[in-house]
Amino acid sequence: MCCALQEFRSYIDELYSNDYQKCQEAMVCLKNAVIGSNKQKASVVSQGIVPRLIALLTDETVPLALRCDAGIVIGSLAKGANDQVRQLILYGTIHVLLQLIMKKNSEKQLVEICLRALRSIYQYRYAPTDVLHSNNGTLTYLIADLASPNSSIECQSCIANILVPICHSYIEQMLLCQAGAIPLLARLITSNHLVLQTPALKCLASMCFTNRAVSDIVCATSHDDEMIPDILTRLTSRSRPVEVQLTAARCLTYLHRSGSLNSNDSRIEFKTLPCLARLCTEEFDEDTRATAAETLAYLAEVTDLASPNSSIECQSCIANILVPICHSYIEQMLLCQAGAIPLLARLITSNHLVLQTPALKCLASMCFTNRAVSDIVCATSHDDEMIPDILTRLTSRSRPVEVQLTAARCLTYLHRSGSLNSNDSRIEFKTLPCLARLCTEEFDEDTRATAAETLAYLAEVSSK
């Protein structure tokens, strides 16, 4: 018996047969037809077969194999297009699946099939989360019983994935806490199974986001005598899968931003920051870099962790982090909104080269071809000294060569953007002589090349 749904209408009719053998054969054909074919899935839904599938799934007098196959078909439909999944929801499929999952005497095989279908449905944003939250006993049973260490990896994975989309609002997060989600997540994030670890980390990140109450609970919870923040810190190691590193760092970021971890906590300063900085480099794919950069911006925002009260190491890390994430116009404007310019104004006056050098590089990148940022820079001061004046001081031959050169580049870009006039004395009597001096054979080849390029650029702009 075969597989193209519309060509074999007869076996669709046999799904309604009281002869379970015929019904089973028809169900196998249906199962084969819908796997991987949204067109066939749509045909099944449009022909009104879903109620029959639900009836077979829930009828305890029906052979287990047939019930399981009905559940598998429903699970396949749950992976279909939006319209098909919406229809499944309208048929009350979520309630049906939950009833079977919650039944104490349900066969384990059937429970797993129902959990897989439920997991698929909840990958769609419009799946109703209130169904799961309306009865706290449902969440408690899912977490304490079906996701227990004695359950199969498949069961635990399904529960972990189901929790991810139902933990975004404050009320949802608090209900999950009451149901025992935090100890479960603490255990799952230590698992060697990525199918458990990854969704558990995602759920934990969502629950900690802007929720101080949950974050405090997380920081006070341990698994095998190890506190969750320490577990997360381990997971930021470069030996872990990239997604694990990134999501663990996001969790720690949200714990910090909620106020549950201090900015001078070594786990933030020496683990989270370096991890996110590393994930911003070109070694990683674009999505990873974007998420890492966004998380970094949120972690620092920007002056928090780079405040004068933070350690030099922490401030240096923030300064170095900003350098690769300030090249596009959008990145530059976001950094401005986050308070980057006053921070950079302070750092470029530092006596610590580990702060001054990356701050100058970042300032140069942000001013390059961006008039809006350049105007902000020219209007910003530190200790009653305007940034262009600070930069002018830094072009002095008494400063380290890299500081002189980068300060001169900053002034060049401020001039090129139109924020400094061509007859500005800081350009004519400081920037030009500095660059000309750095072009001489007294300096190394890279310095001479960069100085010459900047000087040519400055001269080109000045002549226009």
C-alpha positions in Angstrom: 0.0 0.0 0.0 1.5 3.3 -0.9 2.2 6.8 -0.1 0.9 9.7 -2.2 -2.1 10.8 -0.1 -4.5 12.0 -2.7 -3.8 9.1 -5.1 -4.7 6.6 -2.4 -7.9 7.9 -1.0 -8.9 4.4 -0.1 -6.5 4.0 2.8 -7.7 7.4 4.2 -11.1 5.8 4.3 -9.7 2.8 6.1 -8.4 5.0 8.9 -12.1 5.1 10.0 -12.4 1.3 9.8 -13.3 -0.7 13.0 -10.9 -3.3 11.7 -7.7 -2.3 13.6 -5.5 -4.3 11.2 -6.8 -2.3 8.2 -6.6 0.9 10.2 -3.0 0.1 11.2 -2.0 -0.5 7.6 -3.6 2.8 6.6 -1.9 4.6 9.4 1.5 3.3 8.3 0.8 4.7 4.8 -0.3 8.0 6.3 2.8 8.2 8.5 5.1 7.6 5.5 3.2 10.1 3.4 3.4 13.1 5.8 7.1 12.7 6.9 9.0 15.5 5.3 6.2 16.7 3.1 4.4 19.9 4.1 2.1 19.4 1.1 0.9 16.1 2.4 0.6 17.5 5.9 -1.6 20.3 4.6 -3.8 17.7 2.8 -4.2 15.7 6.0 -5.3 18.7 7.9 -7.6 20.1 5.2 -9.4 16.7 4.9 -10.3 16.8 8.6 -8.3 13.7 9.6 -6.9 15.3 12.8 -10.0 14.5 14.9 -9.7 10.8 13.9 -6.0 10.8 14.8 -6.9 12.3 18.2 -9.7 9.7 18.7 -7.3 6.8 18.0 -4.6 8.3 20.2 -6.8 8.7 23.2 -8.8 5.5 23.0 -7.4 3.0 25.5 -9.1 0.1 23.7 -7.1 0.7 20.6 -3.9 -1.4 20.2 -0.8 0.5 21.5 1.0 0.3 18.2 -1.9 2.1 16.4 -2.1 4.7 19.2 1.6 5.3 18.9 1.5 5.7 15.1 -1.4 8.2 15.5 0.8 10.2 17.9 3.7 10.0 15.5 1.6 11.4 12.7 0.3 14.2 15.0 4.0 14.9 15.9 4.9 15.1 12.2 2.0 17.5 11.5 3.3 19.6 14.4 6.5 20.2 12.4 4.6 21.5 9.4 3.8 25.0 8.2 2.2 27.7 10.4 -1.4 27.1 9.1 -1.2 23.4 9.8 0.1 23.9 13.4 -2.5 26.5 14.1 -5.2 24.0 13.1 -3.7 21.4 15.4 -3.9 23.9 18.2 -7.5 24.7 17.3 -8.4 21.0 17.5 -7.3 21.0 21.1 -4.2 18.9 20.5 -2.2 20.5 23.3 -4.8 19.5 25.9 -5.1 16.0 24.5 -1.3 15.5 24.6 -1.0 16.8 28.1 -3.8 14.6 29.3 -2.0 11.5 28.0 1.3 12.7 29.4 -0.1 13.3 32.8 -1.9 10.0 33.1 0.0 7.8 35.6 -0.8 4.6 33.7 0.2 5.8 30.2 2.8 3.7 28.4 6.3 5.2 28.4 6.5 4.8 24.7 3.3 6.8 24.2 4.3 9.4 26.7 7.6 10.1 24.8 5.7 10.3 21.5 3.3 12.8 23.0 6.2 14.8 24.5 7.9 15.0 21.1 4.7 16.3 19.5 4.2 18.9 22.3 7.9 20.0 22.0 7.3 20.6 18.2 4.2 22.6 18.8 5.9 24.8 21.3 8.7 25.8 18.9 6.1 28.1 17.4 5.7 31.5 19.1 1.9 31.5 18.9 1.5 28.2 20.9 -0.5 29.1 24.0 1.7 29.1 27.1 -1.1 29.5 29.5 -2.2 25.9 28.9 0.9 24.8 30.7 0.9 27.5 33.4 -2.9 27.3 34.3 -2.3 24.3 36.5 0.9 24.4 38.6 0.6 20.6 39.1 1.2 20.2 35.3 4.6 21.9 35.5 5.5 20.2 38.7 4.8 16.8 37.2 6.7 17.5 34.0 9.7 18.8 36.0 9.8 16.4 39.0 8.6 13.2 37.3 9.1 13.2 33.6 12.4 15.1 33.7 13.8 13.2 36.6 17.3 11.6 36.3 15.5 8.2 35.9 13.7 9.3 32.8 15.1 8.7 29.3 17.3 11.4 27.7 14.6 11.9 25.2 12.0 12.7 27.9 14.3 15.1 29.6 15.3 16.7 26.4 11.6 17.3 25.5 10.8 18.9 28.8 13.9 21.1 28.6 12.9 22.3 25.2 9.3 22.8 26.2 10.4 25.1 29.1 12.4 27.4 26.8 9.4 29.2 25.2 7.3 29.3 28.3 9.7 31.3 30.6 9.7 34.8 29.2 7.3 36.8 31.3 7.8 37.5 35.0 4.8 35.5 36.0 5.9 32.5 33.9 9.3 32.7 35.4 8.0 32.7 39.0 5.6 29.8 38.3 8.5 27.8 36.9 10.5 28.6 40.0 7.6 27.4 42.2 7.4 24.2 40.2 11.1 23.4 40.8 12.6 24.4 37.5 15.9 25.9 38.9 17.2 22.7 40.5 16.3 20.8 37.3 18.1 23.3 35.1 21.1 23.2 37.5 21.4 19.5 36.9 20.8 19.6 33.1 23.4 22.2 32.4 26.0 19.8 33.9 25.0 17.1 31.5 27.3 15.7 28.9 24.3 15.5 26.5 24.1 18.7 24.5 20.4 17.9 23.8 19.9 18.5 27.5 22.5 21.1 28.2 21.8 23.6 25.4 18.0 24.1 26.0 18.6 24.2 29.8 21.1 27.0 29.4 18.7 28.9 27.1 15.9 28.5 29.6 18.1 29.7 32.5 19.2 32.7 30.5 15.6 33.7 29.7 14.6 33.3 33.4 17.4 35.4 34.7 16.9 38.2 32.2 15.8 41.4 34.2 14.4 39.2 37.0 16.2 39.8 40.3 14.1 37.4 42.2 14.9 34.5 39.9 18.5 35.5 39.6 18.9 35.4 43.4 17.4 31.9 43.5 19.8 30.8 40.7 22.8 32.2 42.6 21.7 30.4 45.8 21.1 27.0 44.0 23.7 24.3 43.7 24.1 20.9 42.1 26.5 18.3 43.4 27.9 20.9 45.8 28.7 23.4 43.0 26.8 26.7 42.8 25.1 27.5 39.5 27.3 30.6 38.8 30.4 28.4 39.2 28.9 25.8 36.9 28.2 28.5 34.3 31.8 29.8 34.7 33.2 26.4 33.9 31.0 26.3 30.8 32.5 29.5 29.3 35.8 27.6 28.8 37.0 27.5 25.2 37.0 23.7 25.4 33.2 23.7 25.4 31.0 23.8 22.3 30.6 27.4 21.1 26.9 27.6 21.8 27.4 26.4 25.3 30.1 29.0 25.9 28.0 31.8 24.5 24.8 30.9 26.4 26.6 30.3 29.7 28.2 33.8 29.3 24.7 35.2 28.6 23.4 33.6 31.8 26.2 35.2 33.8 25.6 38.5 32.1 22.0 38.5 33.1 22.8 37.5 36.7 25.2 40.5 36.8 22.8 42.9 35.2 20.0 41.8 37.6 22.2 42.7 40.5 22.7 39.2 41.8 26.4 39.2 40.8 28.6 42.3 41.5 30.6 43.9 38.6 33.8 43.1 40.5 32.9 39.4 40.8 35.9 37.5 39.4 33.5 35.3 37.4 32.4 38.3 35.5 35.7 40.1 35.2 38.0 37.1 34.4 35.7 34.6 32.7 32.5 36.1 31.2 34.2 39.2 29.7 37.1 37.3 28.1 34.7 34.6 26.8 32.4 37.1 25.1 35.4 39.1 23.8 36.8 35.9 22.2 33.5 35.1 20.6 33.4 38.5 18.9 36.5 37.7 16.8 36.5 36.6 13.2 37.2 33.0 14.2 33.5 32.5 14.8 30.4 32.7 12.5 28.5 35.9 12.1 25.5 35.0 14.3 27.8 34.0 17.2 29.8 37.3 16.8 26.6 39.3 16.7 25.1 37.7 19.8 28.4 37.9 21.7 28.7 41.6 20.8 25.1 42.4 21.8 25.6 40.6 25.1 28.8 42.5 25.7 27.1 45.8 25.1 24.4 44.8 27.6 26.9 43.5 30.1 29.0 46.7 30.1 26.4 49.2 28.9 29.3 50.5 28.7 30.4 52.4 31.8 29.2 49.9 34.5 32.0 47.4 34.3 34.6 49.9 33.1 33.9 52.4 35.9 36.9 53.9 37.7 36.1 51.6 40.6 36.6 48.5 38.5 40.0 46.9 38.3 42.5 47.9 35.6 42.1 44.4 34.1 38.3 44.7 33.9 38.5 48.2 32.4 41.2 47.0 29.9 39.0 44.0 28.9 36.0 46.3 28.2 38.3 48.7 26.2 39.6 45.9 24.1 36.2 44.4 23.6 34.9 47.7 22.1 37.6 47.8 19.4 36.1 45.1 17.1 32.5 46.1 17.7 32.6 49.7 16.7 33.0 49.7 12.9 29.5 49.9 11.5 27.3 53.0 11.8 24.7 51.1 13.8 27.4 49.7 16.2 28.8 53.2 16.7 25.5 54.8 17.4 24.5 52.0 19.9 27.8 52.5 21.7 27.2 56.2 21.9 23.8 55.6 23.4 25.4 53.2 25.9 27.8 55.9 27.1 31.0 54.9 25.3 32.3 58.4 24.5 32.6 59.6 28.1 34.2 56.3 29.0 36.8 56.6 26.1 37.4 60.2 27.1 38.5 59.0 30.5 40.5 56.0 29.3 42.6 58.0 26.8 43.8 60.1 29.7 44.9 57.1 31.7 48.6 56.4 32.5 47.9 52.7 31.8 48.7 51.9 28.2 46.5 48.8 28.5 43.6 51.3 28.8 44.8 54.2 26.7 45.8 52.3 23.5 42.5 50.3 22.9 40.5 53.4 23.9 42.3 55.5 21.2 41.8 52.7 18.6 38.1 52.6 19.4 37.8 56.4 19.2 39.5 56.4 15.9 37.2 53.8 14.5 34.1 55.5 15.8 35.0 58.9 14.3 36.0 57.5 10.9 33.3 58.8 8.4 30.7 59.3 11.1 29.9 63.0 11.5 27.3 62.4 14.2 29.8 60.6 16.5 32.5 63.1 15.7 30.3 66.0 16.8 29.6 64.2 20.0 33.3 63.5 20.5 34.2 67.2 19.9 31.5 68.3 22.5 32.7 65.8 25.2 35.1 66.6 27.9 36.9 64.9 30.8 38.1 66.8 33.8 37.2 70.1 32.0 39.3 69.2 29.0 37.7 68.6 25.6 38.5 65.4 23.8 40.2 67.2 20.8 42.5 68.9 23.3 43.3 65.7 25.1 44.1 64.1 21.7 46.3 67.1 20.8 48.3 66.6 24.1 48.8 62.9 23.1 50.5 63.7 19.9 53.5 65.0 21.8 56.8 63.2 21.1 57.1 62.4 24.8 54.2 59.9 24.4 54.6 56.3 23.3 54.7 56.1 19.5 51.5 54.2 19.2 49.7 56.7 21.3 51.0 59.6 19.2 50.0 57.9 16.0 46.5 56.9 17.0 45.8 60.3 18.6 46.8 61.9 15.3 44.6 59.5 13.4 41.6 60.5 15.7 42.2 64.2 15.0 42.5 63.4 11.3 39.1 61.7 11.3 37.5 64.4 13.3 38.8 66.9 10.7 37.8 64.7 7.8 34.2 64.3 9.2 33.9 68.1 9.3 33.8 68.4 13.1 37.2 70.2 13.1 37.9 72.9 10.6 41.0 72.7 8.3 42.4 75.9 9.8 42.1 74.5 13.3 45.4 75.0 15.1 45.3 71.5 16.5 45.4 70.2 12.9 47.8 72.7 11.5 50.4 72.9 14.3 50.0 69.5 16.1 48.5 66.8 14.0 50.4 67.5 10.7 53.8 67.8 12.4 53.2 64.7 14.4 52.4 62.6 11.4 55.3 64.1 9.4 57.7 63.2 12.2 56.4 59.6 12.3 57.1 59.2 8.6 60.8 59.5 9.2 63.3 56.7 9.2 63.6 57.0 13.0 60.5 54.8 13.3 59.6 51.3 12.2 58.2 50.4 8.8 54.6 49.9 10.0 54.5 53.2 11.9 55.9 55.0 8.9 53.4 53.4 6.5 50.4 54.2 8.8 51.6 57.7 9.4 52.2 58.3 5.7 48.7 57.0 4.8 47.1 59.1 7.4 49.0 62.2 6.4 48.0 61.7 2.7 44.4 61.3 3.8 44.6 64.4 5.9 46.3 66.4 3.1 43.7 65.2 0.6 40.8 66.3 2.8 42.4 69.6 3.6 42.9 70.4 -0.1 39.2 70.0 -0.9 
